């Protein structure tokens, strides 16, 4: 597929668009009861989400047109902007949501720095891996600068506290290191050192301990996990074909965050196994295609960046769906492109736009990649 003479990877774009279009109906159904009760308008959240979907589509096509190699030069600025934004919420203008400081208020808009940081970290790590490719296997010169940024970003996110997002950021970054020349033993030592730190942090946060114990109780036959119980009731009500769009019972205050973190359970109730499985398949297509792009692209930076973007989107989807199905404890992580949200949807769409741009170069030869790269350098030097 071509867009104004530009190649578009339909196997990445189409699943994302389908998920976004589907999310409009799903969010409306899951939020109409809540919107009517809180805003006296059953369409309130639908209108906000629809506008965000339109903006997200614009972001996809805009960033599809920007050469991905530009990010290699500005990655260091992006990561420090993200770090400063993460520090900012501990000092200034903090909006507290569910007892956690995760948002910055910008007048009529609110901004969640973690949504930016998860992608800027991948960008900068990819740039560093290319820059340090000849000594990435070395501890002091190669590995420590990489793990420094991983620990700083994931640590600041965890302190908000937002442990689930921090875990996904850390996990995705480690997966990126695993496909690089970094020594496996360095990664293993880091993980072993992180275990007591993570355990101490978890034990110091009562809400995390509560989620773990309630999930363990439910898994062993207890009934203390209200959210999971209601989510599974939704899946059970849906059966194979579902109860039909707009006919969910769980959305009516039985299931908390029906339009956000637990929207997958509403999908399972209204569209049944068929609908839930279709959503899963769409994410599987994005995952497989993204990994194929990473494998085919000749540019090393593009290889790491496409892998990182693909994995972080897939990681979020897997965690969210696993929570809704009761496979892991409740995390509060939204499902990309489907859950109601603002900054997460926009930054995920920007990530897809970057991935699509990388994909457009996947069949280029080394010589063509070098020529295109030289053009980017010339543009940057003129701008500078």
N, C-alpha and C positions, 0 to 999 in steps of 0.2 A: 504493500500500500504506500502511496506517495501523498505528501501534504505540501502543496506548492513546490513541487520538485524535490522534496525531501523524503527520504525513505522512513517509513514508520513500521515498527514491528507490531503487526496486528495481533500476534500471540501474547503480547504483553498488554497492549492498549485495550483490546476488546474485553478481556476478563475484568480489567479495572473499571471500564465504563459500565459494564453489566452490573458489577457490584454497586457502583454509585447509583445507577438508576434504580436498582432494586432497593437500595437503602432508603430512598425517598418514601416508598410505600411502607417499608418496614418501620421506619422511624415514626411516620404518621400514625400507624396502627398502635405502636408501642407507647406513644407519647400523648395521644389525643385525650385520654382520660385525665392524665396528669396536667396537661396544658389547660384544660377546661377548669379544673379545680383551682389551679394556681393563678392563671392569667385570664380566666373567664373567656378564653378563646381556644377552642379545640385545635385550631390551625396554627397557633402561635409558634410552636417548635417546628412544625412542618415548613412554615415560611422561612424561618431562620436557616434550617438545614438545607432547603432547596437553593437558597442564595449561596450558601457555602459550597454546595456541590457545583454550581455554575462557576464560581471563582476557582474551585479546585481544578475543573476541566481547563479553564484558562491557563492556570499555572502549569498544567501538564504540557500543553501545546507551546507555551512560552519557553519553558526550560528544555523542551525537545529541540528547540532551535539554537540553543547556546552550546558551543563546543565544550565538551566535558573537560578537556585538558586545561582550560582556564582555571579550574578549581585547584589544580596542582600548585599553581603559583600563589593563590589567595587562601589556601587551606590554613596556613598559620594564623592569618588574621581572623578567619572564621572561628577557629577553635578558641582563640582568646576572647573573642566577643561572646561566645557561648559560656565560657568559664566565668567571665565577669558578670554575665546575666544571671548565672546560677548563684554567684555570691551576692548579687544585688538583692535577691528576694529575701536574704537573711537580714538585710540592713534597712532597705528602703521600701516604701509602697507595697507592702506584701498583702495579698489577698488570701485569707485562710479558707481552705475548702476541706471539709471533713477532718479538721484538726491538723492538716498538713499545709505547709507554706510552699505552694507550687506555682503560683500565678503572680504576674506583675500587671497591675492595672495601668492602662494607657488611655485614660479618659473613657470613651465609650467602648473601647476594645480591651480585651484581656489576653495575656500572652503567657504561654507556658514554656520556659526556657529549655526544659528537658526534651521537648519535641524538636527543637533546633539542635541541641547538643548531640542527640543520638546520630544525626546525619553528618554534622560537622566533624565529629570524632572519626567517623568512618572515612571521610574525605582526607583528613590530615594524616591518619594512620596509613592510608593508601599512598599518599605523597611521600611520607617518611620511609615506607618500605621500598619505594623506588629509589629514593635518594641514598638509602643505606643498604642497598642490595648486596654490595660487596662485603659488608661487615655486619649484616643483620644477625649473623650467627654469634657475634661477639657479645659478651655480657655488658660491659660498660659503654662501649661505643655504639652498639646496635640495639640490644634488647631493653636496657633500662630507660632510655628516652621514650621508647614506645609504651612500655608498661606504666611509665609516669603519667602520661596523659590519660590512659585508661583508668587508672586508679583515682586520679583527680576528678574526672568527670563523673564516673560511677559513684565515687564517694560523696560528692556534693549532692547528687540526686538522692542517694540513700539517706542523707541527713535531713532532707526536707520534712518528714521522711517519705520516701517513695521507693521502698525496697524492691518491689517487683520490677519497676522500670529500670532501676539500677542494675538488677540481676540480668535483665535482657540486654542492656547496653554492654555490660561486662562480658556476658556470654558470647554475644555477637563479635565483639572485638577479639576475644580469644580465638574464636573460630577463624577469623581473618588471619591471625598470626599463624594458625596451624597450616595454612596453605602457602606460607611464606618461608624464606630460608631460616627463620628463627629456630633455634634448637628446642626440641621437644622437652628436654630436661629442664630448661629455664622456665618453661610454661608450667611444668609439673611442680617444680619447687614453689613457684608463685601460688599455685592453687592450694598446695599443702599449707603454705603460710597464711592464706586467706581463710581457711576453714575455721580456726579459732576466732579470728576477727569477726567473721560472719555470724558464728554461733553466739558470740558475746553481744553483738548488735541485736540479733533476733531476740535473745532473752531479755534485753533491756527495753524492748518495745512490746508492751502488753497487747496491742492490737494484732501484732504478728503472731504472738504466742496463742492468742485467742482463735485466730483463723486456723492455725495448725491443729490445735487441740479439738476444735469443733469438727474439722474435716476428719481427723482420726477417729473421733467418736462416731460420726455418721458412717464412715467406712467399715467400722466394726459392728454395725447394727444399731447404733444409737440414733437419736433424733434431734441433736442440739444444733445442727447446721440448718437454720431456717432458709437461707438463700438457696443452698443446694437442693433442699427438699422441694422448694417451689419451682426451681428450674427443671428438675427431673419430672415433676408433675406436668409441666408444660410439654416436655418431650413425649411423655406418656399419653397426654390428651391428644397430641397431634397424630400419633400412630404413623401409618405409612404415607397417607395422602394429606394429612392435616385437617384442621377444622375450617379452613378457609380464611382468606385475608380479612382482617378486621374483626374476627370472631374469637380472639384470644380472651381468656378469662384471667390469666396470670398477670396481665398488664394492669389490672384494676387494683393496684396497691398490694397485690399478693406477692409480686416479685419486685424487690428493690432494683432500681437502675434498669428497668425493663427496656428503656430506649438507648442505654449506654453499654455498660459492662455485660449485661445479661441479655442483650438483644438476640443473641444466637438461640436462646431458649424460646423466645417468642417466634423466631423463624421456624424452629422445630415444631412448635405448637400449631401455627397457622398453615404452614406448608408441608408439615410432616417430614418423614425421613427423606423424601424426594427433594424437598427444598433445602434441608440442612446438608444433604450430601452434595447437592449442586454447588452450594457456597464453598464447600470443602474442595471440590474438583476445580473450581475457578482459581482458588489459591494454589492448588497443586500445579496448575498450568503456569501461573506466574513464577512459581519456584523453579520448575523444570526449565522454562524458557530463560529465566534469569541466569541460572547456572550454565546453560548452554552458551549464552552470550559471554559469560566470564571465561569459558573454555575457548571460545573461538576468537575473541578479540586479540589482536597482536600487541596492542599497547599494554604495558605492565600496569600502569596506573589505572587504565580502564578495566583490566582484569580484577584487580583488588576492589575497586570501587563498585563495580557491578555485582561482585560476589557479596560485598558488605550490605549494599542496599537490598538485594534480594533476600538475604538471610534475616535482616532486621524486620522486614515486612512479614516474612513467613513466620518468624519467631513470635511476633505479636499475635498473629492469627492463630497459631497452634496453642499458645498459652490461653488466649481467650476462649477458644472452643473447648479446650481441656477443662477449664474451670467450669464452664456451663454444663459439661457432661459429668462433672464430679471426679475427674481423673487426678486433679491437683487442687490444693487449697485455693480459696478465693484470693484474687490478686488485685482487682480493680483496674485491669488492663483492657482497653477497648479493642474491638476487632477492626482492623484497617478498612476504610472505605464503606463500612456498614454502620458502625455505631454513630450516634449523634455526637457531634463535636466540632470544634473550630480549628485550633492550631494543629491538632493531630492530623486532621483531614488535609489541611493545606500543605503541611510539610511532607506528609506521605505522598501527596500528589507531585510536589517538587521532586521528591526522590524518584518517582516513576518517570518524570520528565527527563531527569538526568540519565536514568537507565535506558530510556528509549533513544536518547542521543548516542550513548555508548553503543547500543545495538546497531545503530545505523552505520557504524564503522566496522562491524564484526567480520565482513568479507573483504576488507581492504588488505592489500599486500603491505609488507614492511615498508617498501619504497613510497607507496601512496600515503601511509600513515606518517612517515617522516616529512613528506612534502606538506601535508595538512598541518602537522605540528609546527613547521617553520612559518606557515602563514599566521598561526596563532601567536607565535613569538613576535612576528613583525607587527601585528596589531597591538599587542601588549606594549611593545617598545614605543610605538607611536603615541599610544594613549598616555604612557608614563612620561 
